Amino acid sequence: MSEAKRYTPRGRSVRDASVDAGGRGDPFRPALEVIQGGRSEQPLRAGRRVEQAPRASRRTEQSARTEQAARGGGRTGQAPRTEPGTRGGRRTAPAERPDGEEAPRQRRTAPARKAQPLRKAPRRAPVRKKQSRVTVPRLKRRPGLPKLAEPRRRLRLATVLALVMFAAIGVRLVQLQLTDASAYAAEGLKDRLVRVVLPASRGSILDRNGKIMVHSVETRYVAVDPMAVKDPEALADKLFTILDKYGVPRSDLVRKMTPHKASDGRTNVRFEYLVHQIEPADGDRIAALHVGALKVDRDERREIPGYDLASNIIGYTSKPDLNGQMGIEKQYDSVLRGVDGLHVYEHGEGELDKPLPYYSYEELKPARPGSSVELTIDQDLQFSVQSALAERMGPLGADFATAIVLDAHTMEVMAMASYPSFASADPGSTDPNLLKDQCTATVFDPGSIHKVIVMGAALQEGVINPSTTVTVNSKVKKGGTTYTDHPPQKDGTQMTIPGILALSSNVGTIAVADQLGKDKLYEYQRKFGLGQRTGVGLPNESPGQLLPPNEWTGSSPGSIPIGNGVATTALQMAAVYGTIANDGLYVQPTLVKKIIAPDGTVTKPPAQQTRRVLDPQVAQELRVMLEGVTTLDDATGKQAAITGYRIAGKTGTSKLPQNGGYADGDVVSFIGMAPAEAPRYVIAVNAHVPGGAGGSVAAPAFKEMMTLTLSSFGVTPTGTAPPKLTIYP
């Protein structure tokens, strides 16, 4: 039984364990030895010594056995037994007999001891077992194989990246909520805002009496979104029945309403004008079609009641934006245009595509209409002068002609006509070369009307006086050019100053200019306004051309005094005679009387420039001399005489500069004033005709226009007798 007990599952008894411990009676000694690192040897079997197991395995086995003993593996009070072949808890090999036989085992019995109660071992702090470190041999990586991944390193890297990502998201959220919130809110509001331009009505152009010469009328425009049109052909049929009278081809409607690309070839066109400036009633008919792709809105056009009346002054505007292109429309474009208004409001989507009510954003800036420009032109007089010019110059085949009426005291332009005229409402139907004001943009040699400057300067400088006589020969040579009269005088002929003017003697005028000198002549040319723009108020005005004395050639002393080699405009020469009519005071001509704001505020243009050119007495003497042009026998301007009125003026015949030379034909002129003793009006007539003279072409036109002017404004004859003048002393 005791032998079988050794092989029970519980192992040895507590008694056996105590015997193995050396008889000291401590049943927990083997366990303590295991904890303290003690070793036990395995018994030898079959005469061989069993190899010792690894230390950790032996310790584990003995600990298990000790634990079983502590749990009461043997009976209570029974002494532990020692297995045969063991000593002190260790198994020993059995002794061998001399003959090789195994000696019989002898049982050693320990003296009986009184059973002692088991005592609990004192609790001790557990001793941390030092784990043996297992060294795993490092495998050598074969060349060409990828490096083995390191999970811990990848985990660290992923953690860092995740933290960085969440940190960036957090920073961005803070930025969005604190710093960029207002900006994004504004951007969102911007997407919901609609900006509607409220066009400002263009101002009117009025005559001196407030009569409308040009004004704007309300119209409609029609536009389309080609991408929203489902059937361009069918829609074109509906629109064509309304727009046919405006000259809009059906093919153009189809082309514009068919989806197409912009000029860049990439983007789709979403807005295309179909027609501008149609009547509001027709716009309402198109809006009644309720086609979402169409847009009908307010438009504007310029309406000119007089059609081509004063077109050279008024000018015209472009279509459809109404930008001034010529004349007053261009010069005062910023005044006439006004300031567009703006309606900004917040809108919804779909069916709520309309201004949102209550607390939505809305900004309204009303449009400010343009100011009106009141001219110095008298509309009725302008019509009479323009009609008379066209009637006379048309049959003569004139390339161009001008007529200017000035108030002698204020130098306001009462009428200013150009031939041929054009329709300001339809400038596209006229030759572009004729779309200009001939009075201020076309230059020509003044010819004999320039001689009045020579005589006025000579009188002012004391070179001559009203009773001076001049020796006139049949011809005079200056440089390589010979100058004569028509008809020529006999050599040594004595002529009066009124006679030289009445017969328009070239030789006599050159003789007076020689006494005056080229420097003085140039000085008075500048004083009378030649070589500089008048600043009347029209764009594209030419300053003309004036040759300084240091640039004179050998023939200049002969050509310049008689008005050749000098380039002037019709208005410049009219201002010269206006100075004589205004007692020698030069006053800048003007076309604009005042500017009237929408609220009725009146603004006058800058004051006209003035300068003294001649003394009043000299100007009066010169006017008397000029009366001989219309009264003396054989005078060149007798056809300008008006019964009952004293007329002072001068004829002229010259050339039109062209491409470095002169054009065919003649520029004929007559400029005069009435009544001569107290001038009220100055009229200048110029025309480029195939042939003729100032006295036969321009003088009769002057007479007709002056008669109309004097009667229109109630100027009665003064009743004074004309002066007694002679050609020869």
Secondary structure as GFF3:
##gff-version 3
##sequence-region A 1 729
A	DSSP	alpha_helix	2	5	.	.	.	ID=ss1
A	DSSP	alpha_helix	14	20	.	.	.	ID=ss2
A	DSSP	alpha_helix	29	35	.	.	.	ID=ss3
A	DSSP	alpha_helix	55	70	.	.	.	ID=ss4
A	DSSP	beta_strand	86	87	.	.	.	ID=ss5
A	DSSP	beta_strand	90	91	.	.	.	ID=ss6
A	DSSP	alpha_helix	151	174	.	.	.	ID=ss7
A	DSSP	pi_helix	175	179	.	.	.	ID=ss8
A	DSSP	alpha_helix	181	192	.	.	.	ID=ss9
A	DSSP	beta_strand	193	198	.	.	.	ID=ss10
A	DSSP	beta_strand	205	206	.	.	.	ID=ss11
A	DSSP	beta_strand	212	224	.	.	.	ID=ss12
A	DSSP	three_ten_helix	226	228	.	.	.	ID=ss13
A	DSSP	alpha_helix	232	243	.	.	.	ID=ss14
A	DSSP	three_ten_helix	244	246	.	.	.	ID=ss15
A	DSSP	alpha_helix	250	257	.	.	.	ID=ss16
A	DSSP	beta_strand	272	278	.	.	.	ID=ss17
A	DSSP	alpha_helix	280	287	.	.	.	ID=ss18
A	DSSP	beta_strand	294	303	.	.	.	ID=ss19
A	DSSP	alpha_helix	311	314	.	.	.	ID=ss20
A	DSSP	alpha_helix	327	331	.	.	.	ID=ss21
A	DSSP	alpha_helix	333	337	.	.	.	ID=ss22
A	DSSP	beta_strand	341	346	.	.	.	ID=ss23
A	DSSP	three_ten_helix	350	352	.	.	.	ID=ss24
A	DSSP	beta_strand	362	365	.	.	.	ID=ss25
A	DSSP	beta_strand	372	375	.	.	.	ID=ss26
A	DSSP	alpha_helix	379	396	.	.	.	ID=ss27
A	DSSP	beta_strand	400	407	.	.	.	ID=ss28
A	DSSP	beta_strand	413	419	.	.	.	ID=ss29
A	DSSP	three_ten_helix	427	429	.	.	.	ID=ss30
A	DSSP	three_ten_helix	432	434	.	.	.	ID=ss31
A	DSSP	alpha_helix	438	441	.	.	.	ID=ss32
A	DSSP	three_ten_helix	447	450	.	.	.	ID=ss33
A	DSSP	alpha_helix	451	460	.	.	.	ID=ss34
A	DSSP	beta_strand	469	472	.	.	.	ID=ss35
A	DSSP	beta_strand	475	478	.	.	.	ID=ss36
A	DSSP	beta_strand	481	484	.	.	.	ID=ss37
A	DSSP	beta_strand	493	496	.	.	.	ID=ss38
A	DSSP	alpha_helix	497	503	.	.	.	ID=ss39
A	DSSP	alpha_helix	506	516	.	.	.	ID=ss40
A	DSSP	alpha_helix	518	527	.	.	.	ID=ss41
A	DSSP	three_ten_helix	549	551	.	.	.	ID=ss42
A	DSSP	alpha_helix	556	559	.	.	.	ID=ss43
A	DSSP	alpha_helix	570	581	.	.	.	ID=ss44
A	DSSP	beta_strand	585	587	.	.	.	ID=ss45
A	DSSP	beta_strand	592	596	.	.	.	ID=ss46
A	DSSP	beta_strand	602	603	.	.	.	ID=ss47
A	DSSP	beta_strand	610	612	.	.	.	ID=ss48
A	DSSP	alpha_helix	616	631	.	.	.	ID=ss49
A	DSSP	three_ten_helix	638	640	.	.	.	ID=ss50
A	DSSP	beta_strand	648	654	.	.	.	ID=ss51
A	DSSP	beta_strand	657	658	.	.	.	ID=ss52
A	DSSP	beta_strand	661	662	.	.	.	ID=ss53
A	DSSP	beta_strand	666	674	.	.	.	ID=ss54
A	DSSP	beta_strand	681	689	.	.	.	ID=ss55
A	DSSP	pi_helix	694	698	.	.	.	ID=ss56
A	DSSP	alpha_helix	699	712	.	.	.	ID=ss57
###
